[in-house]
Amino acid sequence: MSSRIVVDPVTRIEGHLRIEAQMEGNQIGQAYSSGTMVRGIEIILQGRDPRDAWAFAQRICGVCTLVHGVASIRSVENAIGAKIPPNAELIRNLMIGAQYIHDHVMHFYHLHALDWVDVVSALSADPKATAALATSLSSYPRSSEGYFRDVQKKVKDFVEAGQLGIFAKAYWGHPEYKLPPEANLMAVAHYLDALEWQRDVARLHAIFGGKNPHPNFVVGGAPCPIDLNSDSAINSKRLSEVQDIINKMKVFVEQVYVPDTLAIASFYKDWFYRGEGLGNFMCFGDLPGTSMDDPDSFLFPRGAILNRDISTVHDIDFTDESGIQEFVSSSWYDYSSGKEAGLHPWLGETNLNYTGPQPPYDQLDVEQSYSWLKSPRWQGHAMEVGPLARVLMLYAKGHDLTQHLVNSTLQQLDIPVRALFSTLGRTAARTLETAVLADGMQGWLDSLIGNIKAGDTKTFDETLWEPESWPKSCKGVGVMEAPRGALSHWVVIENGKIDNYQAIVPSTWNAGPRDPNGQPGAYEAALEDAHVMYDPEQPLEILRTIHSFDPCIACAVHVTDPEGEELVQVAVR
């Protein structure tokens, strides 16, 4: 019997996402992903000074603030042919790396872990046995019987008061939860530890960017001067703080995040064979060793993998107007060239046209437009982007640490390489790349300190600042790897002003709807792979796969009034 499961809104994500699954018996037949907020940031940026674009583009999202700022700055620098100082690249790398590590840990514990961890089950755990489990996995100091007993009491107090708070509205007791009570208690304790940890590590952005969220940037380099004798610049004390933050990051990643991922995954090995999806993966590359003009120096390599063939990495040409294109055949937009056309971002249009049902509605009309997300394609292919794409690219390119981490993980869990192409493969890849980045952070800081000791303190090239020195007409693309995947900002500049601006974000690649050829997006394809639902009223299986992508729909769709006026005020009293 055919039926439709609707999950709206999908929670524990950033933004507003609706998933509909057409069932064939107890298995998902077709899945549909709908972004339910409207886009508009590109319209706001038209006619503005390109040097200010980052401050607007950064407000695309309250989580991904840094990466949109960097991509925007890079698009302008690419357009005008700017070469920024080496110290600026190192500072940007440190800020980007910190964003990844902070974001991935927060995602695992606070957005995704509750798909696998039954919080209420932790009440029946033996704290002594939990301590024994934790100490068998790592040397993390918060692993005593007393510590776990205190955490258990906190959870018990929540439950007895009928106020689960951050643990409310979940499917506790669902038969698909498989962790023993002691593993659940350990994970809940680390959930709470991560809340404290993230507060401290977020300070790195404030040191280099003045504040967090929404740190400052500047076309031509980094906004923070280096002067070891000044209290208002990057000095010895602040560099020491950065070192302390990196140490704290590495300890938590190595002693908590990685062991927890492996421990939890060992109870859910069947999820290494679900949610495979498209089999096409793309990485724009990032974290340069020299400059953004030298992709061979990137920590994350640039390229595309098709049909799960990791033996062949395809080149990406951003200037090829038949390469990356966005389609709107299933989206609530119009193109002047028609709904079936694909447009390269430099030629992109943002013409809103909502033709869907008026909310609330029972289900989408998927034969028509059904999302505020566009459908990006590369050489006509639907692509998955994100941690799995990056880890596969590193693995395919022979990156030593990645190969060691991947191979040891596969061996420990007794699973084949193909298991990476799955729901739990995405989750494992996110954890492993965090370990790679924690290692890279130390190298970038060492290089920055080495430059300073050698007398190089330059972080900004002021000659790039004046538009009078720019070409009258130019266009550029700022590419990077955001935590959720390949991110690109595209700008066309005429007479020193923005003539066109388009942003294609990771969640547009992954969460976008079907294209004119009927190709599903990555979310849709993954849900259509081996998803058997235990209870349609508690769609835990859908949440597991969707959360494995770490959706950020706020990045993919944005709200604006057509006249640019304020829409709402929120007051705190």
N, C-alpha and C positions, 0 to 999 in steps of 0.2 A: 504494500500500500504506500503510495507517494504522499509525503507531507513536507512541510517547510518549517525548519527551525530558524527562529529569528533571535539574534543576540544584539540588543541595542539599548543602551550603549555598551560596548566592550569596555570594561573598567580596568584599572591598574595600567593605564597607558596615558600618554599625553595627547589630548585632543578628543575628537568625537568620531567614533567608528561604529558602523553597523555591519554585521555579518549575517548573511542569509544562507542557509544550507538546505538544498533540495535533497530529501532523503529517498533512498531506494532500499526499502526495508529498514534495517538498523544501521546502514552504512551511507555516508555522504556520497551522493552522485555528482551534483554540481554545487559549487560554492560561489558566492558573490560578495564582493567587498565594496562598501559604499562610504566614502567620506561625506559627512553630513554638515560640514561648515563650508562657507564660501571663500574663495581666494580673492586677494585684492592688493597685496603689497606691491606687485609690479606696477600697478596703476599709480600708486602713491609716489613711486620713485621717478616717474616720467617728468622731465623738465627740471630736475634738481641737480645740484652740484655733485659730481661724482665723488668728490672727497668726503661728502657727507653720507653717501649711500650706505656705508657699513652700519651707521647708527640706526637707520630705519630697518635695514635687512636683518640686523641682529634681533629685532623685536618680532621676527617671525615666530619665535618660540621662546618660552621662559626656561626651557631645559637646555636646548642646543644653542645658547646665546653666543658662545665663543666661536663655534664653527661657522655660523653664518657671517659673523663679522670678518673672520679670516677669508672666507671665500669671496666676500664682497670686495675687500681690499685687494685681493689677488686679481680679481677681474679687471679692476681699474689699472693696477700695475702692469698687467699683461697687455692691456690696450695701449698704454703709453710707452711700453718698452722699458719699464723700470727695472733696475737691478738694486736690490736692497743689501745693506751691510750684512756680513756673515753673522754678527752678533744678533741681529734682528731675526734671522732665520732660526738661530738656536733658541732664542726666547720664545718665538712662536712654536717651535717644536715642543718645548717644555710645557707651554700652556695647552697645546693640543693633546699631548700625552697625558697631562693631568686630567683633562676633560674625559678622555677615554677611561682611565682607571677609576675615577670617581663615578662616571656614568655606568660602567659595566658592573661594578660592585653594587651600586644602588639598584640597578635593574634586577640583578640576580636575587638579592635578598628581599627587596621591597615591592617588586612588580611581578616577578616570575616564580620565586621559590614557593609561594603559596599554592601554585598549581600542583606541587609535588609533596608539600609538607602539610600534614594535618595538625593544626595548632591545638585543637581540643584533645587530640590523642596524647599530647605531651603531658597532660594531667596524670596519666597512668604510668608514666615513666619512672624508673628507679634512678634517682640522681647519682647513686654510686656507680651503677652500670653505665650511665651516661658519661660520667667522668672517665671511666675505663675506655669507653669507645673513643672519646675525644683525644685522650692521650695516646691511643694506638694510631691515630691518624697524623698528629703533628705535635710540635712542642709549644703550641700556643698557650700562654700562661693562664688565661682565664678558662681553666678546665678542671677545677676542683669540684668535689661533691657538693661543698657548701655553695659554690657559685650557681650550680645548676638547680640546687634546692631553692635558692632565692628567686631565680627566674621562674621556676615552676609555681611558686607562691604568687608571683605577680600575675601570671596567667590565670591561676585559680581565682584570685580576687576579681579579675575582669569578668570571668564567667559567672561567678556567684552574684555579682552585682548586676548581671544582665546587660553589661556595657562592654562588649568586646572591642569597641573603639576601632583601632587600626586593623583588627582582625575580624571585623563584622562582615556580613553579607557574603559569606563563602560557603562552599559545599562540604562543610566538615562532616566526616563520617561516610563520605562517598566511597563505595567499594573499590574504586580505582586508586585510592591512596594506599600505598604499599609499604611505606617506611615503618619500622618498628617504633614504639613510643620513645625509646631512648634517642633514636636518630631525629625524631621530630622535636624533642626537647632541645637537643644540641643545635638544630637549625634555628629554632625560635630564639635561643640565647644569642646566636650570631646575628640574627636579624636585628636585635636590639643593640648589639655591639656596633653594627655597621652604621646605625643612626648617629652614634657618637663619633665614630671614625670619620664619616663624611664631612662633618662640621669642621674638623681640623684640616683635612687635606684640601678643602675648597679655598683655603687661604692663599694657595700658590697663585691663583688668578688675581687676587687682590694685590699681591706683591708686585707683579709685573704689569697688571692692567688697571690698578687703582681701586677696583671693586669687583664684587661678584654677587649676583649675576651681572651680565652686560659689562664686561671689562672694556677698557678703552683700546682703540687701535688708531693707526694713522697710515695714510698712503705714503710709502717711502721708507717704512721700517717699523720700529717699535716706539711707543710713546714714553718709555721709561729711560731716562739718562743713566749712565753708569758713572759714579763718582764715589770712590771708597771713603772719601773724607766728608761727604755731605749726608745730612740726615734726611734730605728730601729726594734722594736718588737711590739707585741700587748700590748698596754699600756692603761691607763685610758682614754686618749683622743680618741683613736681609738674605744674602747668599747662604749664610749659615741656617737661616730659617727654611730656605728651600731644601737644603740638604736634609734637615730634620723631617720635612714633609715627605721627601722621597723615601727616606728610611721607613717611615710609618706606612707608606703605601706598600713597600716591598714586603714588610712583615705580615701585613694583613692578607695580601694576595697569596703569599707563599704558605702561610700557616693556617689560613682560614678558608679563603675563597676557593683555591685549587683543591684542597682536600675535601671540602664540602661538596663541590661539584662531582668529584669522582665517587664519593660515598653515596650520594643521592642517585647518581646515574646507574650505579651497580644494581639498584632495586627496580629500575625501569628500563632494562635493556631492550624490551620490545619496542620502545619509542625510538630506537636507532633504526627502525624499519618502517616508520610512518612519517608522513609529511615531507616526502622527498621533493616534490614540486617540479620546477622547470628543468633543472639540470643545466641551466645556463647561468654563468656567474661572471660578474664584472667588477673590476677594481680600477679606479682612476689613479691610484698611487699617491703617496704622500710621505711627509717627514723627510725632507731632503737632507743629504749629507753635505751638499754644497749649495745648490740653489734650485728653484722650481724649474729652471731651464735645463736641468740635468736629471731626467727621470732615472737614469742608471744609478744615481746616488740615493734614491728613495729607499727608506726602510720597507714600506709597502710597495711592491712592484705594480706597474701599470699593465693592464691587459684584460683579455676576456677568455673565458673557457666555455666551450659549447658542448652540449650532449655529454657532460660528465667526463670528457676526455682531458684529463690533467696532463697528458703528455704533450699537448699543443696549446700554446698561449698566443692568442691573436692580438695584433696591435690595434690601438685605438687612435683615430685621427679626429681631433676635435674640430678641425677646420673643414672637414668633409660634410657638406650640407645634406648629403644623403645618408650620413652615418647616424648620429643621434637625432631623432625626431620625436615630437609629441603628437599624439592623436586624441581626438575628442569625440569619436563616434559613439562612445558610451558615457560621455561626460556632459555636464550641464554648461557647456560653452559652445560658441559658434566660431568658425573661421570664415573669413571673407572668401576663401577658396573652397568652402564646402565642408560638411561634417566628416567626409571620408578622407580628407587630406591629412598629410603629416607635415609638420613645420619644424625646421631646424630652429633652435632657441634664438639665434640672432634675428630670425624672421618671425618669432613667436608673437602670438596675440592672446589677450586676456579679455575676451568678450563674453560676459556672463549671460546665460539664458536658461533659467530654471524651467524645466518642462515636466517635472515629476509631480507626484501626488502631494496634496497638502497634508502636512503632519498633523496629528498622528495618523499613520496608515498601517495596514496589516502586513503588506509585503511590497517589495519593489516590482516595478514593471521592467524586468531585465531584458525585454526585447527592445526597449527604448534606452535612452540615457538614464543612468542610475547612480552617478557619483559626482562629487565636486572635484575629484582627482582626475587629472589627465592620464593618458597611457603612454609613457615614454618607451621607445624601442631603439635598439642599436642594431643597425644593418637588418632591420625588420624583425629582430628577435626580442622576445620578452626576456628580461634579465633579472636575476636575483643579485642584490647587493648587500653588503654587510660583513660582519665578522667571518662568516663561513667563506665568503668569496675571498676575503683577504688571506685567511689561513690557507685555503687551497692554492692561492697564488704564491704565497711564501713557500709552501710545500713543493709546488711544481717547479719553482725557481731554485730549489735546493738550499733554502735558508737553514743553516745548521741547527740553531736553537729550536726553530719551529718543527723541523723534522724529528728532532729528539723528543720534543713534547708530544707531538702527535703520535709517533710510533710507540712511545712508552705508555700513552693513554690507551691506545688500541690494544696493546699487549695486556695491560692491567685489566681491562674490561673484557678481553677476549672477543673482540669484534673486528670485522674487516674494514679496510679503508672505505669501502662503499657506504658503511654505516654513517660516515660523516654527512652524507646527503640526506639529512633527516631532521625531524623536529629537535631531538636531543643532540644531534650533531651540531646544530646552530648554537645551542646553549654551551656545549663543550668548547666549540671554536672561540666563542666570546671569552671564556675563561682562559684558554691557552694564549690568546693574543694579549690578554692583560698581563700575563707573565712576561711575554716578549717585550711589551712596552715598559713595564717596571724596570726591566734590565736596560732598555734604551734611555730612560730618563737620566740615569747616572752618567752615561756617556755624554749626553748633551750638556749637562751641568759641568762636567769635567772640561769639556771643550770651551765652554764660555769662560770658566775661571782661567783656563790656560791662555785664552786671548787677552784677558784683562792683565794677567801677569806679564804678558809680552808687550803691553802698552796699548793694545787696541781696545778702546772703550766706545767706539762709534756704534750707535744703534739707529741712526736716522740720516737719510740723505735729503737735505733741504732743497737741493736743486730739482727734485722731482715734484715739489709742492705747487709750483705756479702753473696754472693752466695755459698761460701765454706761451709756455715752452712746449706744449703738447701739440700733436697734429690736430688740424681742424676737424677732421673726420677720422675716427678710429673705433675699433671694436675689440673686445677682449673676453676671455673666459677665465674665471677663477675656479680651479678644481681642487678638491681635497677629499680625503676620506674622513667623514664624520663618524662618530661611534656607530651609527646605524647604517653607514654605507656611503656609496659614491655620491658626492654633493657637487653641484656646479652652479655658479652664478654667471650669467651672460649679460654683458653691457654693450650698448651701442652709444657712442658719444659724438655729438655734433656741436661744434662751436663751444666746447667746454661744458655742455649740459647733457644730461641723460636723455637720449632719444627713445631708447627701448631697453627694457630690463626684464630678464626672465630667470627664475630659479627652479632648477630641477633637483628635488631633494630625495634622499634615500627612500622615504616612505611613499613617494610618488612612484618610484620604480617598483617597489614591492607591493604596495597596496592598491595600485591603479586597477581599473576595470578592464574588461575585454576590449581588444582593438578591432578595426574593421575586418580583420581576418579571423576573428573569433578566438584569438589567443588570450588565455586568461593571464592575469597578473600573478605574481609570486605567491601572495596569500591564497588566492583562489586555487591555484594549481596544487599547493601544499595540502590544503584541506581536502582536495579530491583524491588524495593518495592514502588509501588504507585506513580511513577513519571510521571505526565502528563505535557507535554511541551506546553507552550502557544505559543512560537515562536522558532522553531528549529534554526533560524539564530541568536537568542539571548538566549543561553542556560543557563539562570540564575538559573534554577532549578538544573542543574547538579552542578554548582558552589556552591550552598548552601549546598548540601550534602557533596561534596568532602571537602569543607573548614571546615565543622563541625568536621572532623578528624584532622585538622591542619597538612596537609601533610608536611613531610620533606624528600623529595626524595634524597637530597644530602646525608642524613644519610644512605639511603638504597642502593645507588649506588655511586661508587667513580671512579675518572679518574686517570689512570696511563699509562705511556708508558711501553710496555713489557720489555724494557731494563732499566726501572727506570729513564729515562732521562727526563729533563724538557720539557714540551709540549708547553708552551706559556709564554710570558712575557707581562705584562700589565704596560704601562708607563703612568704616570700622568704628564702633561706638563701645 
